[in-house]
Structure formats: structure tokens, C-alpha cells
Amino acid sequence: MVKYACFADRMQGSFLWPSTEYPAPAAGQQHIESLNSIRRENNCVIHYDESRSCFIVKGSVDDVQEALLRIRGLLCKAVVQSSPIQRLYLVQNECQKFVLTDHPLKAVYRAATPITQRMEKTVKSVGAELRAEDVAVNAKRMKDLVVQTLSKVHWHQGHIDMRVHLGTLIMESYEPFENNSKSLLDFKEMIQDSYNFRAKVTEE
């Protein structure tokens, strides 16, 4: 929460920090340097009122407004750093079989000479067709995950940018395939094992 009080050409603003959820950046060398850079570059006075869990900023109108925005940026950074990475693997329910296959990675060169082609493992579905039901189910799963992830930032007002990577799913840690294939049920069980299954998406 941000509040302002104006006195002629000077302003005092405050930013209420949710200290019960995220430690205030009032201690620690990295946080002190962040606040010092805001003080110096915005030519303002900043102090933290522990009793109210609030940052008080004093200076010119423009400097105070920009400093408060930068302090809010520190909070956004704290939220991102404390939020675990969420993984969601979407599957087309029409296919009944998944086949383990090789996926060549980009060539790596050393002294202008290509190194032996590197291979990773990915999967391909057999006989899969895109169905409207699958699209609706997967869209709901993505929405539910976003809502769950953002539920902690209930104080946020504004827009949030999100990024989606499209590419080939490269499996890094997975359950062995029998005869290089798995049924739909076994494949779903494998990818839902968040402790043992890990994968990444190539940049394409």
C-alpha cells in the first residue's frame, strides 16, 4: 500500500511492506546497497519503521514517486525469489502410447571442428489427434496453476507479464521405458511424480 502527503514542493510517501510474508529489505548487505542506490539516484531520504512495517520516503514529488515504485520493485523481486518454480505437463488424452526417441541437440564446435553429435531423450505420441476436450481441460489446468501461484500476491494491482516456451520436451530424469514405450496411464503417472521426473523445453 502506498500513501502520500505533500508539503509545498516536498513530499512524504510511505510503502507498507507485507513483512509477515516477506522479510523487509532493511538488513543485509545486498538490500542495503539496493536502498542506498535508490536514495542516491532519487535524491531522497528513506527509513524503515519497524513498528508499522513501513518504508518512509521524503524528497521532491517526482523523486518520492519514483523511489516508491523502485521499492515496490524490490517487493516484486522478493516474491519471485520466494516462489517455487511451477511445472505443468499437458497430455493429449486421445493417444494411448508414447514412444521414447532420440532428439539431436545443437552442434557444439571446438576450434571450428564440430564435436560428436549430442543426443537427448524425448517422447512422441502414437496416433494422437488434437481434441477440443483436451484443449479445454489443459486450459483449465493452466489457469488453475496461475491462480494458485498468484494467490500469495493478493496486494498486487496492475498487469503481470507471462512467458511461454514452445519446443521439444527433453526428459532429464524419468522412469525407464519398457521396450522404449509407455501406455498413456503409465506416462501420466510418471510425469505427475514431481520428485523424480524432470524435463525441460528446448528453445525453438
Backbone hydrogen bonds, N-H to C=O, Kabsch-Sander energy under -0.5 kcal/mol:
donor,donor_aa,acceptor,acceptor_aa,energy
3,K,14,S,-2.1
5,A,12,Q,-1.9
7,F,10,R,-3.3
10,R,7,F,-2.8
11,M,59,G,-3.1
12,Q,5,A,-2.9
13,G,57,V,-3.0
14,S,3,K,-2.6
15,F,55,F,-2.2
16,L,1,M,-3.0
17,W,15,F,-0.6
17,W,53,S,-2.3
19,S,17,W,-2.5
21,E,18,P,-1.7
22,Y,18,P,-2.4
26,A,24,A,-2.0
27,A,24,A,-0.6
32,I,28,G,-2.5
33,E,29,Q,-2.3
34,S,30,Q,-1.8
35,L,31,H,-2.5
36,N,32,I,-2.6
37,S,33,E,-2.1
38,I,34,S,-1.5
39,R,35,L,-2.6
40,R,36,N,-2.8
41,E,37,S,-2.7
42,N,38,I,-2.0
43,N,39,R,-0.6
44,C,39,R,-1.4
45,V,58,K,-2.8
47,H,56,I,-2.1
49,D,47,H,-0.5
49,D,54,C,-3.4
50,E,48,Y,-0.9
52,R,49,D,-0.7
53,S,49,D,-1.0
54,C,49,D,-1.9
55,F,15,F,-2.6
56,I,47,H,-3.2
57,V,13,G,-3.3
57,V,55,F,-0.5
58,K,45,V,-2.5
59,G,11,M,-2.2
61,V,9,D,-0.8
64,V,60,S,-2.7
65,Q,61,V,-2.1
66,E,62,D,-2.2
67,A,63,D,-2.5
68,L,64,V,-2.5
69,L,65,Q,-1.6
70,R,66,E,-2.0
71,I,67,A,-2.1
72,R,68,L,-2.3
73,G,69,L,-1.6
74,L,70,R,-1.5
75,L,71,I,-1.6
76,C,72,R,-2.3
77,K,73,G,-2.2
78,A,74,L,-2.1
79,V,75,L,-2.3
80,V,76,C,-2.2
81,Q,77,K,-2.4
82,S,78,A,-1.6
83,S,79,V,-1.0
83,S,80,V,-0.6
90,L,88,L,-0.5
93,N,91,V,-0.6
95,C,92,Q,-0.7
96,Q,126,V,-0.7
97,K,126,V,-0.5
98,F,182,K,-3.0
99,V,124,K,-2.8
100,L,180,N,-2.5
101,T,122,T,-2.9
103,H,120,E,-2.9
105,L,118,R,-2.5
110,R,113,T,-2.5
113,T,110,R,-1.6
115,I,108,V,-3.1
120,E,103,H,-2.4
121,K,171,M,-0.5
122,T,101,T,-2.7
124,K,99,V,-2.0
126,V,97,K,-2.4
127,G,125,S,-0.6
135,V,131,R,-1.9
136,A,132,A,-2.2
137,V,133,E,-2.4
138,N,134,D,-2.8
139,A,135,V,-2.2
140,K,136,A,-2.0
141,R,137,V,-2.2
142,M,138,N,-2.2
143,K,139,A,-2.2
144,D,140,K,-2.8
145,L,141,R,-1.9
146,V,142,M,-2.1
147,V,143,K,-2.6
148,Q,144,D,-2.3
149,T,145,L,-2.4
150,L,146,V,-2.4
151,S,147,V,-0.7
151,S,148,Q,-0.5
152,K,149,T,-0.6
153,V,150,L,-1.0
154,H,152,K,-0.9
156,H,153,V,-1.7
166,L,164,V,-0.5
170,I,168,T,-0.7
170,I,200,K,-3.4
171,M,121,K,-2.6
171,M,169,L,-0.6
172,E,198,R,-2.6
173,S,198,R,-2.1
178,E,181,S,-0.9
179,N,177,F,-0.7
180,N,177,F,-0.7
181,S,178,E,-1.2
182,K,98,F,-2.3
184,L,96,Q,-1.2
187,F,183,S,-2.6
188,K,184,L,-2.4
189,E,185,L,-2.1
190,M,186,D,-1.9
191,I,187,F,-2.2
192,Q,188,K,-1.5
193,D,190,M,-1.2
194,S,192,Q,-1.6
196,N,193,D,-0.6
197,F,193,D,-2.7
198,R,173,S,-2.2
200,K,170,I,-2.5
202,T,168,T,-2.2
204,E,166,L,-1.0
204,E,202,T,-0.8
